[in-house]
Amino acid sequence: MNERELLTIAVKAADDKRAENIIALNMKGLSLVADYFVICHGNSEKQVQAIAREIKDKADENGINVKRLEGFDEARWVLVDLGDVIAHVFHKDERTYYNLERLWGDAPTETILDVLGQ
């Protein structure tokens, strides 16, 4: 499975659980950690957990090894490491505080509607 297909799985899973303000940053050439970062948020701890769980479950269904899942119990910032794609699922308050979009401001943004096929 290529990184674009992996990105599609993560974005669709987040969208299925009504994640808000989903963005995908193209990290190629900027980070050695992953090719894409998916960043989104939920409005409650339960929603953050539901989004992260859905990403993990969809990865498992597609035979993708989830390398790491961190922060799930606290549900303030959950990191789901799928290898070439890392999903950052924030609680709304934490997303504003950490502002990864600004931190990685030089990364091009992928058009989510293209990823979702809309």
N, C-alpha and C positions, 0 to 999 in steps of 0.2 A: 504494500500500500504506500502510495507516495504522500508527501507532506500536504498536498492540496486536498486530497481525499480525507486525510486525518483532520485537517482544518474544517472541512465541511461537516464531518461527524460531530466535532466539538461545538461548532456554532449552532447546528440544528438541535443538538441536545439542550443547549442553554436556552434556545428560543422555545423549545417545547415546554420548558418550565417557566416561561414568561420572564426570563432574565431581562433586565433593563439596560439600555444603552450599550449593546454589544458592539465591540469594535475588535478588529483583528489587525495587529501590527506586523508588518513584514520585517522580520529581524535578520534576514539574510545579509551577511556582511557586517552586521552591527553587533551580533551576539554569537558567541560560540555555544551557548546553552541550547538554543532552539531556533528553528526557521520562522516560527510564528508565535506570537503571544495573543491569546484571546482574553479580553478583559470585559467583564460585565459585573452587574451587581443585582442583589436582591434587597428587599425592604425589611426582611426579618431574618432571624437566625434560621428558622425553619425553611424559608425559601432558599437561603444560601446553601443549606445542606441538600435540599431537593435538587438544585441546579447541579451541584458538584456530584451528587450521587448519579444523576441522569447521565452526565458526561462519562463517568466511570463505567456505568452499566452499558452504555452504547459502545464504548471502547471494547469492553469485554465481549459483547455480542459479535463484534467484528474481528475478534482475535487479536486485539491490540493489547499489549502488555502495559499496564499502568505502572510506571516506574516508581512514582511517589504520589502520595495523597497526604497533604499536610494541612493542619488547622481545622480539620473537619469538626472536632468536638466543640471548639470555641465558636466556629461559624462567623468569624469576623473577616478573615481573609483565608480562603481555601485555595491551595495550589494543587492542581491536578497535572502531573507531569506525564505526558503521552509520548515523550521522546522529542520528535521534531516540532511538536506543538505543546505549549504549556498554557493551560487555562488558569486565569486568576479570577476567582469568584469572590467578590467583595460584598460585605454589608455596605449599604449606601454611605454611611458615615465614614467608614474606613477608606472607601474609594476616593472620596473627596480629600481626605487627609493625605494619603500616599500619592495620589495623582500620578500614576505610572505613565499615563498618556503624555504628560509634560516631561517627565524624566526621560522618556524615550521619544521625545518630540521630533528627532531626526529620522525616525522610522516611518516609512510610507504606510498609509492605512489602506487595507483591502476593503473593497466595497462589499458590505455584508449582504446586500440584496442579491449580488451575483453569487455569493456563496450559498445563499438560501434558495437560489433558483427562482427569484421573484422578478 
